[in-house]
Amino acid sequence: MAKTEENTTLAPDTTRRRLLQTLVGVAGVATVAAAGPVKKATEATTISLDTIPVDAPVVTSDGKVDPLERMRADLARALQKPVSERRWVMVIDLRKCVGCSACTISCVAENHLPPGVVYRPVVEEEIGTFPNVTKRFLPRPCMQCDNPPCVPVCPVNATWKREDGIVTIDYDKCIGCRYCITACPYNARTFDKGLTYNDDVSETNTIALVGPANAEAYEMAATHEYGENRPRKEGRSPIGNARKCHFCLHRLEKGMLPACTTTCIGRATYFGDANDPDSLVSELIASPNVMRLKEELGTEPKVYYLQ
Amino acid sequence: MQQAQRFLKLTAWGAIGLVTLVGMGAVVIRALNGLGVTNLNFIVPWGLWVAFYIYFIGLSAGSFLMSTMVYVFGFKKLESIGRLALFSALIFLIAGMNFVLIDLGRMERFWTVFVNRNLWSVLEIEIHFYVLYIVILTLELWLLMRRDLVVCGQGNDWKARICRILAFGSKDVSDESVARDRRIVRVLGIIGLPVAIGVHGGTGALFAVVKARPMWYGPLFPIIFIVSALASGSALLTFVLAFFAGKGMAKQERDELVLLLGKITAGFLAFDLLLLWSEFSVGIYGNIPEDLEVMRLILFGPFWWVFWFVQIIFGAFVPLLIIFLPATGKNPKWVGLAGFMVVVGIIGVRLNIVIPALSIPVLPGLDEAYTMLPAPTQAFTTYPPVILTWLNRFAILAALGTFGIFGLIALRRLRGQEAYRFQRGLVSIGTAVAVLAIALFVLRWVGGTAVTTLGLGISGLDLTQTPIGGILGQTELHSFYIPSPNEWLSSAGLIGMAIIMFAVGYMVLPLESKEGH
């Protein structure tokens, strides 16, 4: 399978993306190789987070508040409320998105996603006819719908909407029937077939670069989704399960913004609590140029786009 | 002659056994390695196995509904195949369940559907229906066979031993006990009727409630499922009765029954075609992009031949011709063949229900948004040239064939003999195909590809400007899924298992009542 793909897709942008993947692969392996320091680094982040004064956002040199710093303050404020009073939303400014796919890649790295599983692709749409064309980039995380069509179809109650609006999956309950995947109007759910990037060594030269053992260690490293520790072992969940974006719930609980939000080079992705009138996202979703995908289906997505 | 027939039979069963063995090996590989052995991907998460699942559930529900004609509505003519219908309903329900099982990402958790029950899920409701259905089915079948089991259990050979076990200690062979059995069967059949409708209508509802897929979403879908189930169920019984079953019946009685079943099949099939027409004509006229793209993919996509050849020509058009033409419609073997063709053709229907609706990404460009798509991608550009090329090939073949037959007729004429009837028939069919294809070929030659594509060569006629123009759109059609070898082999294994179970059951169980009617 992978070979066919290799032969057919050699467009320049693919090469670029592959390079990105390679780079992330290397970075990931580096982190695994230095497992000790990583832990310390995480602790350091937590500590530095505590030092941010909740009521005094960081001001950049030009006198403006960096949206990231403001969102972190918003997040810290929201975490002080009970779960049921939070309402997580994401706002994506399409005018700022340059289609770099950094969010996609950081998501893959954060959640240790195997081939075929993708939580946040960036959909590219070409508008116009050659040579008068322009491109629109549409990052597509899970919409965390208020009326999620994927939830009622699950035969075994393995997926549900949390009080704070995030739609989660219980990997130990899911039987892998994939009904939810067909029911999602945004294709926000994908299926873990149990593949690894190591399956086909010729696929990338990452493996040659870092050595098969290191690559293996990276691929088999545990995912921390939903705050659980799940090493990637054959036959263990989440292999065989449906998987989806969860707004990096495990990071939120530790006071960190979703990986895609922090890595967005254009500051095009915003995240926060819509129940907090003072939050940045509350301001943004009140603007007139706001849009949501497929509103006609009545799913009430909690991902807003600015255009 | 007898020996040749026995040899043929042995070869056929040997082949089926071999395929089943290899296929079950593939199932084991799949069980050990997970769904990585399939070509399913994030665009098309359901594939061949789900298509076979709804196919076999359809065969089962169709067979069962045929049996209710006997035991609920008192349609005495079909009495002699009542048990056979119930038995095939049981076997094919099991086959359908097997396909769901191997399609689960985590097979070992299948039993949790009875623990973690979400009664809002159509799938979970269906599971309840399946359980209820299998209980009713088994009870009905057992009650109908009970006396025959007691009778056959009186011997001393291995068959008698099996009969004794299956009789579950029942010894009553009186006519009153049989009458009592029949009363219970009637009640069970009345309960079973809505359950069977729920079983397959509900399987249709599984798809019909998915608003993310416009092709599936809608109230017509469950009805289509029930009608096509009836068509496949009656076709299966026609085929089985014409070639294998009914050994205990008088030849004339059996032949008449086959012809009757053929007529019933044709009726359901015609109704099914009407629903298909309704679905496609309204959809094409409606011109809603997501819906239309799926139809374009079915009609003109990389697997266009599944619709045109398997589903329409092989599975509906030719069988209807066979059943209604006087020359073939009175011959039970021909009608049985028509039944077989319908049974196979419905596979195409099922494939076209599951796969194309998923093959259109829910957001345009989503398929290219991520390069790690572990699936073969097939691109197929505009359709009519392809069909024209095929027609041209047919034209050449038909023309050659027609000339050949003309030659043969001429030879016979030279000897002073009349031409055979089939020769004349073939000549007319061949000429018709050749003329049609040559006409299209000329149109294309005159007008060029674009003109043929859009206006069929008639100047001033641009079909894309008509209300149905959308279906002729010229964008590329992609298919993101081709079943992997393991998917094919596993399917073959499970189907082989079902056939063997059916045959063994037919040999061992008293599936044909000796009482007659």
Chai-1 contact restraints between the chains, C-beta under 6 A:
chainA,res_idxA,chainB,res_idxB,connection_type,confidence,min_distance_angstrom,max_distance_angstrom,comment,restraint_id
A,M1,B,P374,contact,1.0,0.0,6.0,A-B,restraint_1
A,T4,B,P376,contact,1.0,0.0,6.0,A-B,restraint_2
A,T14,B,T371,contact,1.0,0.0,6.0,A-B,restraint_3
A,R17,B,T371,contact,1.0,0.0,6.0,A-B,restraint_4
A,P115,B,M372,contact,1.0,0.0,6.0,A-B,restraint_5
A,P115,B,P374,contact,1.0,0.0,6.0,A-B,restraint_6
A,G116,B,P374,contact,1.0,0.0,6.0,A-B,restraint_7
A,V118,B,Y370,contact,1.0,0.0,6.0,A-B,restraint_8
A,P121,B,A369,contact,1.0,0.0,6.0,A-B,restraint_9
A,P121,B,Y370,contact,1.0,0.0,6.0,A-B,restraint_10
A,V122,B,A369,contact,1.0,0.0,6.0,A-B,restraint_11
A,V123,B,L363,contact,1.0,0.0,6.0,A-B,restraint_12
A,V123,B,G365,contact,1.0,0.0,6.0,A-B,restraint_13
A,V123,B,L366,contact,1.0,0.0,6.0,A-B,restraint_14
A,V123,B,A369,contact,1.0,0.0,6.0,A-B,restraint_15
A,E124,B,G365,contact,1.0,0.0,6.0,A-B,restraint_16
A,E125,B,G365,contact,1.0,0.0,6.0,A-B,restraint_17
A,P152,B,W120,contact,1.0,0.0,6.0,A-B,restraint_18
A,V153,B,S121,contact,1.0,0.0,6.0,A-B,restraint_19
A,C154,B,N118,contact,1.0,0.0,6.0,A-B,restraint_20
A,C154,B,S121,contact,1.0,0.0,6.0,A-B,restraint_21
A,P155,B,V113,contact,1.0,0.0,6.0,A-B,restraint_22
A,P155,B,N118,contact,1.0,0.0,6.0,A-B,restraint_23
A,P155,B,S121,contact,1.0,0.0,6.0,A-B,restraint_24
A,P155,B,L123,contact,1.0,0.0,6.0,A-B,restraint_25
A,P155,B,E124,contact,1.0,0.0,6.0,A-B,restraint_26
A,V156,B,T112,contact,1.0,0.0,6.0,A-B,restraint_27
A,V156,B,V113,contact,1.0,0.0,6.0,A-B,restraint_28
A,V156,B,N116,contact,1.0,0.0,6.0,A-B,restraint_29
A,N157,B,N116,contact,1.0,0.0,6.0,A-B,restraint_30
A,N157,B,N118,contact,1.0,0.0,6.0,A-B,restraint_31
A,K173,B,N116,contact,1.0,0.0,6.0,A-B,restraint_32
A,I175,B,L104,contact,1.0,0.0,6.0,A-B,restraint_33
A,I175,B,R106,contact,1.0,0.0,6.0,A-B,restraint_34
A,I175,B,R109,contact,1.0,0.0,6.0,A-B,restraint_35
A,G176,B,L104,contact,1.0,0.0,6.0,A-B,restraint_36
A,G176,B,G105,contact,1.0,0.0,6.0,A-B,restraint_37
A,G176,B,R106,contact,1.0,0.0,6.0,A-B,restraint_38
A,C177,B,L104,contact,1.0,0.0,6.0,A-B,restraint_39
A,R178,B,P45,contact,1.0,0.0,6.0,A-B,restraint_40
A,Y179,B,L123,contact,1.0,0.0,6.0,A-B,restraint_41
A,I181,B,P45,contact,1.0,0.0,6.0,A-B,restraint_42
A,T182,B,V210,contact,1.0,0.0,6.0,A-B,restraint_43
A,A183,B,V210,contact,1.0,0.0,6.0,A-B,restraint_44
A,A183,B,A212,contact,1.0,0.0,6.0,A-B,restraint_45
A,C184,B,A212,contact,1.0,0.0,6.0,A-B,restraint_46
A,P185,B,A212,contact,1.0,0.0,6.0,A-B,restraint_47
A,P185,B,V362,contact,1.0,0.0,6.0,A-B,restraint_48
A,N187,B,V362,contact,1.0,0.0,6.0,A-B,restraint_49
A,N187,B,L366,contact,1.0,0.0,6.0,A-B,restraint_50
A,T190,B,F42,contact,1.0,0.0,6.0,A-B,restraint_51
A,F191,B,P45,contact,1.0,0.0,6.0,A-B,restraint_52
A,K193,B,L35,contact,1.0,0.0,6.0,A-B,restraint_53
A,K193,B,G36,contact,1.0,0.0,6.0,A-B,restraint_54
A,G194,B,G34,contact,1.0,0.0,6.0,A-B,restraint_55
A,G194,B,G36,contact,1.0,0.0,6.0,A-B,restraint_56
A,L195,B,G36,contact,1.0,0.0,6.0,A-B,restraint_57
A,G240,B,G34,contact,1.0,0.0,6.0,A-B,restraint_58
A,G240,B,G105,contact,1.0,0.0,6.0,A-B,restraint_59
A,G240,B,R106,contact,1.0,0.0,6.0,A-B,restraint_60
A,L297,B,K211,contact,1.0,0.0,6.0,A-B,restraint_61
